[in-house]
């Protein structure tokens, strides 16, 4: 088993899908505490002016200091969905493959979502299918994993029977490699090389949401996503990328 995990993200960037494409199993890491400064409820698209445009889903955090990601509610008193869909249409209506995805996103933004994880999961599953990435999903609560930081990830790997775990680049800051080696688990640390591809509205800007790639590149999106990056995690058990 090649395992990776991540917290729920709104319209994630390309790097998350690269990590998922390398794995056989993916854990939705949503039982941990919600953090305001993380990109759980926001991300960027490329605006009509050629600059990054941030889309933020308003969430209910007042007085909820210890709420978990899975408990985080969306504040629907703010007309965020209408604004996001308008911004997306303005930015990408002329993109070569926008029409292919228009009905899905129009429907998604027409619904009233109560929980952030439900919105994010709905969009994630659609995008994975469109990219052709097949990975088995596991909810964090199903495994009853224990510990914090390095210990939590190690416990997850052991209980799931992972042979290899893929960390994001930030994992180097807290992963204690010797603990995983002692448990017979190999590690990869992702170092994603962002590809350049045709974009609307001027010079190329890296780091946008995956929708930027889908709308511009269609069926070529997965090949572009993996371009310049190791195709399989087992090919190099130290670093994924470059």
C-alpha positions as CSV (number, residue, x, y, z in Angstrom):
1,X,0.0,0.0,0.0
2,X,1.2,3.5,-0.9
3,X,-0.5,5.9,1.4
4,X,-0.9,9.7,1.6
5,X,-3.2,12.0,3.5
6,X,-4.3,15.6,3.5
7,X,-6.7,18.0,5.1
8,X,-9.8,19.1,3.2
9,X,-9.0,21.8,0.6
10,X,-11.2,24.1,-1.4
11,X,-10.4,23.9,-5.1
12,X,-6.9,22.5,-4.4
13,X,-3.7,23.3,-6.4
14,X,-2.0,20.8,-8.7
15,X,0.4,19.5,-6.1
16,X,-2.3,17.7,-4.1
17,X,-3.5,15.8,-7.1
18,X,0.1,14.8,-8.0
19,X,0.4,13.3,-4.5
20,X,-2.9,11.5,-4.8
21,X,-1.9,10.2,-8.3
22,X,1.2,8.5,-6.7
23,X,-0.8,6.8,-4.0
24,X,-3.0,3.7,-3.8
25,X,-4.9,5.0,-0.7
26,X,-5.7,8.5,0.5
27,X,-6.9,9.5,4.0
28,X,-9.1,12.5,4.4
29,X,-7.3,14.1,7.4
30,X,-10.4,16.0,8.6
31,X,-10.6,15.0,12.3
32,X,-7.9,17.5,13.3
33,X,-8.5,21.0,14.5
34,X,-9.5,23.6,11.9
35,X,-6.8,26.3,11.4
36,X,-7.9,29.7,10.0
37,X,-4.6,30.5,8.3
38,X,-4.6,27.3,6.2
39,X,-6.0,27.0,2.7
40,X,-8.9,24.8,3.8
41,X,-11.6,27.3,2.6
42,X,-9.8,29.4,0.0
43,X,-7.7,29.2,-3.1
44,X,-6.7,31.1,-6.2
45,X,-7.8,31.3,-9.8
46,X,-6.3,33.5,-12.5
47,X,-8.5,36.6,-12.9
48,X,-9.3,38.4,-16.1
49,X,-6.6,41.0,-15.2
50,X,-4.0,38.3,-15.3
51,X,-3.5,38.3,-11.6
52,X,-4.3,35.7,-8.9
53,X,-7.8,36.1,-7.6
54,X,-8.6,34.6,-4.2
55,X,-11.9,32.8,-3.6
56,X,-12.8,32.3,0.0
57,X,-15.7,30.3,1.4
58,X,-16.8,32.1,4.6
59,X,-16.9,29.7,7.6
60,X,-18.3,29.8,11.1
61,X,-15.3,30.1,13.5
62,X,-16.4,32.6,16.2
63,X,-16.2,31.0,19.6
64,X,-15.4,27.6,18.0
65,X,-11.7,27.5,18.9
66,X,-11.3,23.8,19.1
67,X,-13.7,22.7,16.3
68,X,-12.4,20.0,13.9
69,X,-12.3,20.5,10.2
70,X,-15.1,18.0,9.8
71,X,-17.3,20.1,12.0
72,X,-16.6,23.5,10.3
73,X,-19.8,25.0,8.9
74,X,-20.2,27.4,6.0
75,X,-21.6,30.9,6.7
76,X,-24.4,31.0,4.1
77,X,-25.5,34.5,5.2
78,X,-22.8,35.7,2.9
79,X,-23.5,35.2,-0.9
80,X,-20.2,33.6,-1.5
81,X,-21.3,30.9,-4.0
82,X,-22.8,33.4,-6.4
83,X,-19.7,35.5,-6.3
84,X,-17.4,32.5,-6.8
85,X,-19.3,31.2,-9.8
86,X,-19.4,34.7,-11.3
87,X,-15.7,35.1,-10.9
88,X,-15.0,31.7,-12.4
89,X,-17.2,32.4,-15.4
90,X,-15.6,35.7,-16.0
91,X,-12.1,34.3,-15.8
92,X,-12.6,31.1,-17.8
93,X,-15.7,31.4,-20.1
94,X,-13.4,31.6,-23.1
95,X,-11.1,28.8,-22.0
96,X,-11.0,25.9,-24.4
97,X,-12.6,23.3,-22.0
98,X,-14.8,25.5,-19.8
99,X,-18.0,24.3,-21.4
100,X,-17.2,20.7,-20.5
101,X,-17.2,21.5,-16.8
102,X,-19.7,24.3,-16.7
103,X,-22.8,22.3,-15.8
104,X,-21.0,20.6,-12.8
105,X,-19.8,23.8,-11.3
106,X,-23.1,25.7,-12.0
107,X,-24.9,22.9,-10.1
108,X,-22.3,22.8,-7.2
109,X,-22.6,26.6,-6.7
110,X,-26.4,26.5,-6.9
111,X,-26.6,24.2,-3.8
112,X,-26.6,25.4,-0.2
113,X,-23.7,23.6,1.5
114,X,-23.7,23.3,5.3
115,X,-20.3,21.8,5.9
116,X,-17.0,22.8,4.3
117,X,-15.9,19.2,4.0
118,X,-18.9,18.2,2.0
119,X,-18.4,21.0,-0.5
120,X,-14.7,20.2,-0.8
121,X,-15.3,16.5,-1.1
122,X,-17.9,16.9,-3.8
123,X,-15.5,19.0,-6.0
124,X,-12.5,16.8,-5.2
125,X,-14.3,13.6,-6.4
126,X,-15.4,15.2,-9.6
127,X,-11.9,16.6,-10.4
128,X,-10.3,13.2,-9.7
129,X,-12.7,11.5,-12.0
130,X,-12.0,14.1,-14.8
131,X,-8.3,13.7,-14.4
132,X,-8.5,9.9,-14.4
133,X,-6.9,9.5,-11.0
134,X,-8.0,6.3,-9.1
135,X,-7.2,6.2,-5.4
136,X,-9.1,4.5,-2.6
137,X,-10.5,7.0,-0.1
138,X,-10.5,6.5,3.7
139,X,-12.0,8.8,6.3
140,X,-9.7,9.5,9.2
141,X,-12.3,8.6,11.8
142,X,-12.7,5.1,10.3
143,X,-9.1,4.2,11.4
144,X,-9.3,5.6,15.0
145,X,-5.8,6.9,14.7
146,X,-4.0,8.2,17.8
147,X,-1.2,10.6,18.6
148,X,0.0,14.0,17.3
149,X,2.2,15.1,14.5
150,X,4.8,12.5,13.6
151,X,3.2,9.9,15.9
152,X,-0.3,10.4,14.4
153,X,1.0,9.8,10.9
154,X,3.0,6.7,12.0
155,X,0.0,5.3,13.8
156,X,-2.1,5.8,10.7
157,X,0.5,4.0,8.5
158,X,0.8,1.1,10.9
159,X,-2.9,0.5,11.3
160,X,-3.5,0.7,7.6
161,X,-0.6,-1.5,6.7
162,X,1.2,1.1,4.6
163,X,4.5,0.1,3.0
164,X,5.3,3.6,1.8
165,X,4.0,7.0,3.0
166,X,4.1,10.2,0.9
167,X,4.6,13.4,2.9
168,X,4.2,16.9,1.4
169,X,7.4,19.0,1.4
170,X,6.4,20.4,4.8
171,X,6.7,16.9,6.3
172,X,10.4,17.3,6.6
173,X,9.8,19.7,9.4
174,X,8.4,17.1,11.7
175,X,8.8,13.6,10.3
176,X,11.1,11.5,12.3
177,X,12.3,9.1,9.6
178,X,13.9,6.7,12.0
179,X,10.5,5.9,13.6
180,X,9.1,4.9,10.2
181,X,12.2,2.9,9.3
182,X,11.9,1.0,12.5
183,X,8.3,0.1,11.6
184,X,9.3,-1.0,8.1
185,X,7.7,2.0,6.4
186,X,9.5,3.8,3.5
187,X,9.0,7.6,3.2
188,X,8.7,10.0,0.2
189,X,8.8,13.8,0.6
190,X,7.1,15.5,-2.3
191,X,8.9,18.3,-4.0
192,X,6.4,19.2,-6.7
193,X,7.8,20.8,-9.9
194,X,4.9,23.0,-11.2
195,X,4.5,22.7,-15.0
196,X,3.8,25.5,-17.3
197,X,0.8,25.2,-19.7
198,X,-1.3,27.5,-21.9
199,X,-3.3,30.0,-19.8
200,X,-5.6,32.9,-20.6
201,X,-5.0,36.5,-19.6
202,X,-1.3,37.1,-20.2
203,X,1.9,35.5,-18.8
204,X,1.8,32.2,-17.0
205,X,1.2,32.2,-13.3
206,X,1.9,29.1,-11.2
207,X,0.0,28.0,-8.1
208,X,-3.6,28.4,-9.3
209,X,-6.4,26.0,-8.4
210,X,-6.6,22.8,-10.4
211,X,-9.6,24.2,-12.3
212,X,-7.2,26.5,-14.1
213,X,-5.5,23.5,-15.6
214,X,-8.8,21.6,-16.4
215,X,-10.4,24.6,-18.1
216,X,-7.4,25.4,-20.2
217,X,-6.0,21.9,-21.0
218,X,-8.9,19.4,-20.9
219,X,-7.9,15.7,-21.5
220,X,-4.2,16.6,-21.4
221,X,-4.4,17.8,-17.8
222,X,-3.1,14.7,-16.1
223,X,-0.1,14.4,-18.4
224,X,0.7,18.1,-17.7
225,X,0.1,17.6,-14.0
226,X,2.8,14.9,-13.9
227,X,5.2,16.6,-16.3
228,X,8.7,16.9,-14.8
229,X,7.7,14.8,-11.7
230,X,8.3,11.2,-10.9
231,X,5.5,9.1,-12.2
232,X,5.5,6.6,-9.4
233,X,6.4,7.1,-5.7
234,X,8.3,3.8,-5.6
235,X,10.7,5.0,-8.2
236,X,12.6,7.1,-5.7
237,X,11.9,6.5,-2.0
238,X,13.4,9.7,-0.7
239,X,12.0,12.6,-2.8
240,X,9.0,12.7,-5.0
241,X,9.5,15.4,-7.7
242,X,12.3,17.0,-9.7
